[in-house]
Amino acid sequence: MAVGVVLLNLETPGGLSREGLIVLTMSVVATILFVTEPVPLPTVALLIIAGQVLLLGLESTQVAKSLMTDSVLFIMGSLMLAVAVVKQKLDKRIAWLIVRITGTKTSRICFGISAVSGVLASFVGEHTVAAMMLPVGITLITLTSDDPAKVRNLAAVLLFSISYGCSVAGIGTPSGGARNAIMIGYWKEFFYDPANPETYRYLIDYVTWMAYAYPMFLLQLPLVTLILLVTFRPEYRDLSRAVVKLRAEVEVQGPLKPSDWIAILIFALILAGWITISADIGMGTVAVLGAIGFLVAGLVQWEDVNSGVNWGVVLLYGAAISLGVQMKNTGAAVWVAQNFLFFLEPLGMEEGIGLWGAVSLLTTAVTNTMSNGAAVAVLGPIVLKLATVAGESPIILGFITAVSSAFAYLTVVGTPACTIVYASGYLKTTDFLKVGWKMCIMSIIVMLAAAYLYWPIIGA
């Protein structure tokens, strides 16, 4: 709080509005509270909400509207669906299927979870898959030990395998995240001219995007597992005991029952809805409709949902998105981006791989404080204009911006996948910092290598 008081009493920098300074101050204070956690994280969310009313002078109704976006609705619905999956014990069947393929070694199971999460997330979005896979990870954790203290590192490895597997996969296809579609739209809007055939290369379709990005996702998968195992060193190198219990529980369940088939059908309809109609009605609406389906079918009771969903996480994510909206509306995000780029010139990083790395670092920093879609929406026009001025390829810098927006490994609210696994209660906010900086370095190196060695070959 003292930091906030000091920042608010500083003279407003040139080019930044007073409201922008207030929003930046709130962001800095919120980030400090997120990391140090002197108060429960939902309390930080409440401070963000109150701050927008008291410091920015916004109407409380206006702030309330910014809290319940489709993304927040999706988080809420996804957590409700996760409860329903656990209630039907489908998570145990999915876990058993993965273990049958990978074997019982912890390292192989972690890689298997990352691979399954990643491949699915690359096509249907990380939000969806993280919500579906969370119960799978929790099942393996609880079958290993009922005491969270005894499986502290194992839980971290398994849960981060889900969230980071989803995150590195989100870059793989245009449907992997909103940021990808936003950048595709910018390329077409800024550079495509129907009368000029030379500009047709700026029409990036689904397959072309995969050609650029999917190899990066596949290359990162084993590196994710390696980083997690080195960082947390799980207490159990082999999960044979848990697998034996898992097999016994699956055998006790017997063949799939009618209720199981109904649950599978509802989930299939939800996935189909996310893929086909979410653009029209929103992913959050589809998730909530799915939760309603489970409740109406009697497959889960409201008491189960009420006790199983971490409502504080829903509030936290809503407040974070709300703050991101104000960063954009007040011009604070643009001011930060412009000043960051201004300082590159004296460092000799105004072109080439130095510029690429700087843009990646900027995007990574911004995306860890606001949604990746918002980060690309704010930075995209600036970066593409910068590419034109610097004589760089707009395709390369555009891909660097879109891909780097997936590197939100450092905070709980960086991505919905991180928020969802944090809601399990097994992770601390410091865990994200402990492993996140290593993930950022790895991902940036892989991406810059692809930009320098691979992308020019395929036409960037």
Order of alpha helices (4+ residues) and beta strands (2+ residues): alpha-alpha-alpha-alpha-alpha-alpha-alpha-alpha-alpha-alpha-alpha-alpha-alpha-alpha-alpha-alpha-alpha-alpha-alpha-alpha-alpha-alpha-alpha
